[in-house]
């Protein structure tokens, strides 16, 4: 009773404060809403959701500009929408409490919570799964089992407190409440994330205006800026209590995630995936699970074979140097470049590229099994999306309405033919942007050629000796800057195109947006490496008959071949992109968070982190603290970055075996940066269910197919592996004279003084291809066909032999189905039932008793 008096006293004080403020600006509509919120504020249940909006305190005066009058009219319409929306929420049974804070702007917080009856109704409506029986089987991953069997200490393991239990679950039914675990405690029966899902479902369904105009749902109100934010609350602060010894079991889930996951000291430990899922939902947990498994596969397998590939074939360097006399400067440069190229182009690298192609196929098959295990453990193995609501933007701009054949309700509609025309137009825009990327690639090629010419004309011996390397390195840096610039432009353009195509549901919108961005980014990031790997140096000609592009001689590979230049290009683009992205992810959220606090701060903070108000100091409310955090904008950027990295380490690994090493280091950093953003800097997102990583898995499979074909062509046509193998076969297994074999001789009339020079190419003195060229061409084509057939066959065998769902998971799924059937059965026990049969024999009534068992 005392606590209720305190709450009423606080509410009445806030009401009087709001009354005085609102009387100054004539805001009687909001004043009426606050009066209606006064009584529900005594509700003592947890706050499940928070709605926030800001209003200016400026008073519209006579002679105000048309812009000010228009803004004031917009605020009036927003105010009317909010009144209607909040009153409908109250009619739906949602408890509400309002808190108003006033400084430069008036910030209104509406704290929402759902009572037990509302939770039960909507839990059954949206098919929430609730526990039937606890699963006692412990969960292990493959590395834990392997280390446990070999008795090796597991340095990656950590004892994370408050481990979420695993349950057999089934769909919630109100009339079967007593059969579910924990049903006796209504406060803790539904998890916090499930309460958030229920509140968000109600907020998304509630109309605030005319249904024909699509004025439904909180997302539409946010897009119209009627509300500034809508978010569930974090579970307290993430910081540990200072100067106190705290029992780990007493920590909140947010503190556990920060202590055992988001700190840099946790880089070597397993991620607490069950805790992540418990706090953020399955969709976010699956992203971190995929990122962690990807890093583990790189760390335990790839690095060992990578080290072997670099040092496996170093004996050929000494053989090459011992039998290559240097008579001309260019000849010596060819030998030195060939020796440097052997660091990337040797038998070990070829073995490593074959392994990586199989690694990519095997990893995806492993991830399918892991995803199936996690989906079952997290109750999403049979998750299917229900009939989705139209997107807010779609409902706002759709030109007509049509009756939904499933629900029977009038819904916004956009003709399919018009959408198809817009999609085709968007495809043409994509092709134009791809052409722009290729134009920039040609421009960078010309830049490298022109810079080389300028350096050669400078008569500086040191610069002339390194002209090709300087031009290639600066061209790579310039290419990276162009790539990052075009990426920002195109992502913005893809958003406009996808929105213009008028996709009805959010899933369709996201899939089309992801597809557009990936197609462009694939061309944007990989066009320059593809040019160096497969086209550079192929159309050069020979001395006396060089080919030109726009009046400039075509670019040729260095004396050591194109593979070492491709390795340099990959390192500059991949590592440079990773460094820039990590710096942005580390600095930009901090800057945005500072600006957010500076912009919306209702009060003046002291140095100790508390709020000063009226000369007194008090703790800031949790809804105020969370409002100062940043909006979580989804996982698109994180997935895109990782998928592009996956392409670099698989498609071009034959040219740069060091790529997986840099990818592994980046993944370690990426996990910590993303974890810190979610725990410390983002508002808590609404938990979303997901069965897998969605369309990204299909994109990864396409990249894997490209990787197999690309590595086959890289080994066959770009590297010197097959020419060296061919030369060994015809020269008793040694490389004596190999450089002479790979170099052609210029025609005798090339120079005025009849001086001959050597160049890369299997040509004779007349410029014709030697027979060895055609022999090698046949070997290269045969190698490509054999390589890709063998890898794809092994991948198919792995897919056939290893089921996507492990056997023990299938047994658990059957067990869960059986338990759900028993729990939801209408009549579980055979009970006797008595019927009275009344028979009329000429007005003489006889009563017969019939006993029957009902099953």
Secondary structure, DSSP 4 states (H G I P E B T S, - for coil): -HHHHHHHHHHHHHHHHHHHHHHHHT-HHHHHHHHHHHHHTT--SPP-EEEEEEEE-PPPPTT--HHHHHHHHHHHHHHHHHHHHHHHHHHTTEEEEEEEEESSEEEEEEEEEE-HHHHHHHHHHTT-EEEEEE--SPP--HHHHHHHHTT---TT----SSPPPPEEEEE--GGGGGGSTTTT-TTTSS-HHHHHHHHHHHHHH-B-S-GGGT-BSHHHHHHTTSSSEEEBPPSS-SSPPTT----GGGS-HHHHHIIIIISGGGTTSPP-HHHHHHHH-HHHHHHHHHHHHHHHHIIIIIHHHHHHHHHTTTHHHHHHHHT----SHHHHHHHHHHHHHTTTSSHHHHHHHHHHHHHHHHHHHHHHHHHHHHHHHTT-TT-----PPPPHHHHHH-SEEEE-TTT--EEEE--HHHHHHHHHHHHHHHHHHHHHHHHHHHHHHHHHHHHHHHHHTTT-HHHHHTHHHHHHHHHHHHHHHHHHHHHHHHHHHHHHHHHHTT-SSHHHHHHHHHHHHHHHHHHHHHHHHHHHHHTTTTS-EETTEE-EETTEEPP--BTTBSHHHHHHHHIIIIIHHHHHHHHHHHHHHHHHHHHHHHHH--SEE-TTS-EEETTEEEPPPHHHHHHTSBPP--SHHHHHHHHHHHHHHHHSTTT-TTHHHHHHHHHHHHHHHHHHIIIIIBPBPPP---SS-THHHHHHHHHHHHHHHHHHHIIIIISSHHHHHHHHHHTTT--TTHHHHHEEE--TTSSTT----EEESSB-TTSPBPHHHHHHHHHHHHHHHHHHHHHHHHHHHHHHHS-SS-HHHHHHHHHHHHHHHHHH-S--S-EEEEEEEEEEETTEEEEEEEEEEE-
